[in-house]
Structures are given as C-alpha cells and as structure tokens.
C-alpha cells in the first residue's frame, strides 16, 4: 500500500490489474533471498514507479483467488511512504496508477478481501 501522509488527507496509490483493469495494490511473489517488505517495495516500483520508506510491520493481510485459477493467494500489505516517483518503470505501459483518498479507497477496489482490509484501516 502506498500512503502519502503530509498536510493533505492521507491518500492511497492503486494500480490497475493487467487482467481486468480493476484497481488494487501492487503485489507479487517474494523472490529467493528477499524479505516480504523488500518484495512490497520492489513491486511498488515495478508496478507504479514509486520509491519510499516501507513499514517494518504489515498493515494486515487478505486472501484472494484469481478468476482463472483455483489457487488461493495470501497477500501481506505494508505501508510505503512515497518519497519519489519515476516516469520510466517496468510496468509503465501495462498499468495505470491513481491516487485515491483514504476514505474512498475501499469503495473502488474489487477484491473482497482487500476491500474489507481497507475498510478496517485507520489512517
């Protein structure tokens, strides 16, 4: 999760799915030798082009199924305070990204588990 905290109300950066265009958080697999925090920071860069300070503790987790697979995925969510953004990143031509207010973000995501997690968070 990418959170911008400052003088403005907290905001959350979501990315579009390559599969169906719905909004969600950057996510992916933890690579060998990588921590889950490191994977979260890497995925934020690869999918949204943002760089920042990752939280040491997860904000929560959720489970989802991909439509075309019977496999269940467990996602651990970390906050990333965005320090900078780049124009050239690996998924720039495959995804859109957009900032949402912390108060509206649970209404725009499609995955029920993520929706429930975001609705519970206090920003």
Secondary structure, DSSP 8 states (H G I E B T S, - for coil): -EEE-SSS--EEEEEE-TTT--EE-------TT--HHHHHHHHHHHHH-EEEEE-SS--EEEEEE-TT---EEEEEE--EEEEEE-S--TTTTT--EEEEETTTHHHHB--HHHHHHHHH---
